[in-house]
Amino acid sequence: MERLVIVGPGRIGLSLGQALIDADGVAGILYQGRHPHPPDHPIFADPRVEYRYGVDRPGEGTTALLLTVPDHVLEAMSELLSARGGPPPGTPALHCSGALGAEPLGALHRVGYRVGTLHPLQAVANPATGARRLLGASFAVSGEREALAASRRIVASLGGEALTVPTQQRPRYHAAAVLASNYVVVLLRAATRLLVSTGTSEDEAERAVIALARGTLENSAELGLDQALTGPVLRGDVDVVDLHMRSLPERERRLYVALGREVLDEVSDDLSPDVLGALNLLMERYS
């Protein structure tokens, strides 16, 4: 069973630790942080969890060192930890950045750590609720053999799936995650603004839009992405698309056109040349 040192008790560090505690996947977790006292989080009531102010070399028997700090301080934290000495036997170092390879852990590598990455492909917005998102989630892993082995053990204990993403492909992987998560929220906010502009209250609009999006996600899971797409562009309904364009404020129209072009690319083979041409002309006119 894992004995982890987690440097950085923020959203990801606390959520990952709590998920491992909930899954009974760890014998112990030592958090190291920059504040004298641990953050207010229920994980610190568990006897398997300890908090320590500052950073130090992991103790003997540690199965992995995890750096869950912001991307821009990873290299500096690696330097700081490397100054504490080499690793205990069998202790690889992992970071949880999505976009970066193992290069920021270079200082740890130079003192003997085997290094790698472990990034949850999941939206963790709150350290108090994030743990349940990580149970059964997919994680992107990469790195040296010993680091990969530790990553895969951690993912397996969470009932998740390990996606092997080569270091050079990490930026593209992370961009995919942004599209599937962050940008979905942007779309929901745009849809909510439009619904509010029709006279619906903001609370009602938000609930309605989220329920609609939830139904779309469920259709996608049940039918597959190829079968889940609906709407006027798919149907080739030129008049409805034109009506939408004429009714939208400029900000939302730009977004609608950009995504409408993507839909056209997806369904162009299923539309008649006349309909496809008319829809392309509409997109051009309102660009």
C-alpha positions as CSV (number, residue, x, y, z in Angstrom):
1,M,0.0,0.0,0.0
2,E,1.2,3.5,-0.8
3,R,3.0,5.8,1.5
4,L,3.1,9.2,-0.1
5,V,4.6,12.6,0.4
6,I,2.5,15.3,-1.3
7,V,4.1,18.7,-1.6
8,G,1.4,21.3,-2.1
9,P,-1.9,20.9,-0.2
10,G,-4.1,22.7,-2.8
11,R,-7.0,21.6,-4.8
12,I,-5.3,18.7,-6.6
13,G,-3.2,17.6,-3.7
14,L,-6.0,17.5,-1.2
15,S,-8.5,16.0,-3.7
16,L,-6.1,13.3,-4.7
17,G,-5.2,12.5,-1.1
18,Q,-8.8,12.3,-0.1
19,A,-9.7,10.1,-3.0
20,L,-6.9,7.7,-2.0
21,I,-8.1,7.7,1.6
22,D,-11.7,7.1,0.5
23,A,-10.5,4.2,-1.7
24,D,-8.3,2.8,1.1
25,G,-5.4,3.0,-1.3
26,V,-2.8,4.5,1.1
27,A,-1.2,3.5,4.4
28,G,-0.1,7.1,5.0
29,I,0.2,10.6,3.4
30,L,2.5,13.3,4.6
31,Y,1.6,16.7,3.2
32,Q,4.3,19.4,3.1
33,G,3.3,23.0,2.7
34,R,4.4,26.6,3.0
35,H,2.1,27.6,5.8
36,P,2.7,26.8,9.5
37,H,-0.7,25.2,9.8
38,P,-2.6,22.8,7.5
39,P,-5.5,24.0,5.4
40,D,-9.0,23.6,6.8
41,H,-9.9,20.2,5.2
42,P,-11.4,17.0,6.7
43,I,-8.5,14.9,5.4
44,F,-6.4,16.0,8.4
45,A,-8.7,14.4,10.8
46,D,-7.7,11.0,9.4
47,P,-4.9,9.3,11.5
48,R,-3.1,8.2,8.3
49,V,-2.6,11.8,7.3
50,E,0.1,14.3,8.6
51,Y,1.0,17.8,7.8
52,R,4.5,19.3,8.0
53,Y,5.5,23.0,7.5
54,G,8.2,23.4,4.9
55,V,9.7,20.8,2.6
56,D,12.2,18.0,3.4
57,R,13.5,14.8,2.0
58,P,10.9,12.0,2.0
59,G,11.3,9.4,4.8
60,E,12.4,5.8,4.3
61,G,9.5,3.7,3.0
62,T,7.9,6.5,0.9
63,T,6.6,4.9,-2.3
64,A,6.2,8.2,-4.2
65,L,6.9,11.9,-3.9
66,L,4.1,14.0,-5.6
67,L,4.5,17.7,-6.4
68,T,1.0,19.2,-6.7
69,V,2.2,22.8,-6.9
70,P,1.4,25.4,-9.7
71,D,3.2,24.9,-13.0
72,H,5.3,28.0,-12.6
73,V,6.9,26.9,-9.4
74,L,7.6,23.3,-10.2
75,E,11.2,23.8,-11.3
76,A,11.9,25.9,-8.2
77,M,10.3,23.3,-5.9
78,S,12.3,20.6,-7.6
79,E,15.5,22.6,-7.0
80,L,14.6,23.1,-3.3
81,L,13.8,19.4,-2.7
82,S,16.9,18.3,-4.5
83,A,19.0,20.3,-2.1
84,R,17.7,18.1,0.7
85,G,19.5,15.1,-0.9
86,G,18.7,12.0,-3.0
87,P,15.7,9.8,-2.7
88,P,15.1,7.0,-0.3
89,P,15.3,3.7,-2.2
90,G,12.3,3.1,-4.5
91,T,10.9,6.6,-4.2
92,P,10.1,8.2,-7.6
93,A,9.0,11.8,-8.0
94,L,5.9,12.8,-9.9
95,H,4.2,16.1,-10.8
96,C,0.5,16.6,-11.5
97,S,0.7,19.2,-14.3
98,G,-1.3,18.5,-17.4
99,A,0.7,20.5,-20.0
100,L,4.3,19.8,-18.9
101,G,6.6,16.8,-19.3
102,A,9.1,15.7,-16.6
103,E,11.6,18.5,-17.5
104,P,10.7,20.7,-14.5
105,L,11.8,17.8,-12.2
106,G,15.3,17.8,-13.7
107,A,17.0,18.8,-10.4
108,L,15.4,15.8,-8.7
109,H,16.5,13.6,-11.5
110,R,20.0,14.7,-11.1
111,V,20.2,13.7,-7.5
112,G,18.8,10.2,-8.3
113,Y,15.0,10.4,-8.4
114,R,13.2,8.6,-11.2
115,V,10.7,11.1,-12.5
116,G,7.3,11.2,-14.2
117,T,3.9,12.8,-14.4
118,L,0.4,11.9,-13.1
119,H,-2.4,14.2,-14.2
120,P,-6.1,13.7,-13.6
121,L,-8.3,14.2,-16.7
122,Q,-11.0,15.6,-14.5
123,A,-12.3,19.0,-13.5
124,V,-11.3,19.6,-9.8
125,A,-12.8,22.9,-8.9
126,N,-12.9,22.5,-5.1
127,P,-10.6,20.6,-2.7
128,A,-13.6,19.6,-0.5
129,T,-15.6,18.0,-3.3
130,G,-12.8,17.1,-5.8
131,A,-12.1,13.6,-4.4
132,R,-15.2,12.0,-5.8
133,R,-14.4,13.3,-9.3
134,L,-11.1,11.4,-9.2
135,L,-12.5,8.0,-8.3
136,G,-12.7,6.1,-11.6
137,A,-11.2,8.9,-13.6
138,S,-8.7,8.8,-16.3
139,F,-5.1,10.0,-15.6
140,A,-2.4,10.9,-18.1
141,V,0.9,9.2,-17.1
142,S,4.4,9.4,-18.5
143,G,8.0,9.1,-17.3
144,E,10.7,6.6,-16.4
145,R,9.8,3.0,-15.6
146,E,9.8,3.3,-11.8
147,A,7.7,6.5,-12.0
148,L,5.3,5.0,-14.4
149,A,4.9,2.0,-12.1
150,A,4.0,4.3,-9.2
151,S,1.6,6.3,-11.3
152,R,-0.2,3.2,-12.5
153,R,-0.5,1.8,-8.9
154,I,-2.1,5.0,-7.7
155,V,-4.5,5.1,-10.7
156,A,-5.4,1.5,-10.1
157,S,-6.1,2.1,-6.5
158,L,-8.6,4.8,-7.5
159,G,-10.3,2.4,-10.0
160,G,-9.2,4.7,-12.8
161,E,-7.6,4.3,-16.2
162,A,-4.0,5.2,-17.0
163,L,-3.5,7.0,-20.4
164,T,0.1,6.8,-21.5
165,V,0.8,10.2,-23.1
166,P,4.3,10.8,-24.4
167,T,6.1,13.8,-23.0
168,Q,6.2,15.6,-26.4
169,Q,2.4,15.3,-26.7
170,R,1.6,16.7,-23.3
171,P,0.6,20.2,-24.6
172,R,-1.8,18.7,-27.1
173,Y,-3.2,16.4,-24.4
174,H,-3.7,19.3,-22.1
175,A,-5.4,21.4,-24.8
176,A,-7.9,18.5,-25.3
177,A,-8.6,18.7,-21.6
178,V,-9.2,22.4,-21.8
179,L,-11.7,21.9,-24.7
180,A,-13.6,19.2,-22.8
181,S,-13.7,21.0,-19.5
182,N,-12.9,24.8,-19.3
183,Y,-14.5,25.7,-22.7
184,V,-17.6,23.8,-21.9
185,V,-18.1,26.1,-18.9
186,V,-17.6,29.1,-21.3
187,L,-20.3,27.7,-23.6
188,L,-22.7,27.2,-20.7
189,R,-22.2,30.7,-19.5
190,A,-22.8,32.1,-23.0
191,A,-26.0,30.0,-23.3
192,T,-27.1,31.3,-19.8
193,R,-26.5,34.9,-20.9
194,L,-28.7,34.4,-24.0
195,L,-31.5,32.8,-22.0
196,V,-31.4,35.6,-19.4
197,S,-31.7,38.1,-22.2
198,T,-35.0,36.5,-23.1
199,G,-36.4,37.4,-19.7
200,T,-35.6,34.3,-17.7
201,S,-34.0,34.8,-14.3
202,E,-30.4,33.9,-14.0
203,D,-31.0,31.1,-11.5
204,E,-33.7,29.6,-13.8
205,A,-31.5,30.0,-16.9
206,E,-28.5,28.3,-15.2
207,R,-30.5,25.4,-14.0
208,A,-32.1,24.9,-17.4
209,V,-28.8,25.1,-19.4
210,I,-27.0,22.7,-17.0
211,A,-29.9,20.2,-17.3
212,L,-29.7,20.4,-21.1
213,A,-25.9,19.9,-21.1
214,R,-26.3,17.0,-18.7
215,G,-28.7,15.4,-21.1
216,T,-26.3,15.9,-23.9
217,L,-23.5,14.3,-22.0
218,E,-25.7,11.3,-21.1
219,N,-26.6,10.9,-24.7
220,S,-22.9,11.1,-25.6
221,A,-22.1,8.3,-23.1
222,E,-25.0,6.1,-24.1
223,L,-24.9,6.6,-27.9
224,G,-21.4,7.7,-28.6
225,L,-20.2,11.1,-29.9
226,D,-21.1,10.2,-33.5
227,Q,-24.7,9.7,-32.7
228,A,-25.2,12.4,-30.0
229,L,-25.0,15.5,-32.2
230,T,-28.4,17.2,-33.0
231,G,-29.5,20.6,-34.1
232,P,-30.3,22.8,-37.2
233,V,-26.8,22.6,-38.9
234,L,-26.9,18.8,-38.7
235,R,-30.4,18.9,-40.3
236,G,-29.4,21.4,-42.9
237,D,-32.1,23.9,-41.7
238,V,-30.8,27.0,-43.3
239,D,-33.7,29.2,-42.3
240,V,-33.4,28.4,-38.6
241,V,-29.6,29.0,-38.7
242,D,-30.2,32.4,-40.4
243,L,-32.8,33.3,-37.8
244,H,-30.4,32.5,-35.0
245,M,-27.6,34.6,-36.6
246,R,-29.9,37.6,-37.0
247,S,-31.1,37.5,-33.4
248,L,-27.8,37.1,-31.7
249,P,-25.6,39.8,-30.1
250,E,-22.2,40.1,-31.8
251,R,-20.3,38.3,-29.0
252,E,-22.5,35.3,-29.0
253,R,-22.8,35.3,-32.8
254,R,-19.0,35.0,-33.2
255,L,-19.1,31.9,-30.9
256,Y,-22.1,30.5,-32.8
257,V,-20.4,30.9,-36.2
258,A,-17.1,29.4,-35.0
259,L,-18.8,26.3,-33.6
260,G,-21.2,26.2,-36.6
261,R,-18.2,25.9,-38.9
262,E,-17.0,22.9,-36.9
263,V,-20.4,21.2,-37.2
264,L,-20.4,21.8,-40.9
265,D,-17.0,20.1,-41.2
266,E,-18.4,17.1,-39.3
267,V,-21.6,16.7,-41.3
268,S,-20.7,18.1,-44.8
269,D,-20.8,14.6,-46.4
270,D,-24.4,14.2,-45.2
271,L,-25.7,17.5,-46.7
272,S,-26.7,18.3,-50.2
273,P,-24.3,20.6,-52.1
274,D,-27.0,23.3,-52.2
275,V,-27.7,23.2,-48.5
276,L,-24.0,23.0,-47.7
277,G,-23.3,26.0,-49.9
278,A,-26.1,28.0,-48.3
279,L,-24.9,27.3,-44.8
280,N,-21.3,28.2,-45.7
281,L,-22.5,31.5,-47.2
282,L,-24.4,32.3,-43.9
283,M,-21.3,31.6,-41.9
284,E,-19.3,33.9,-44.1
285,R,-21.9,36.7,-44.0
286,Y,-22.0,36.7,-40.2
287,S,-18.3,36.2,-39.6
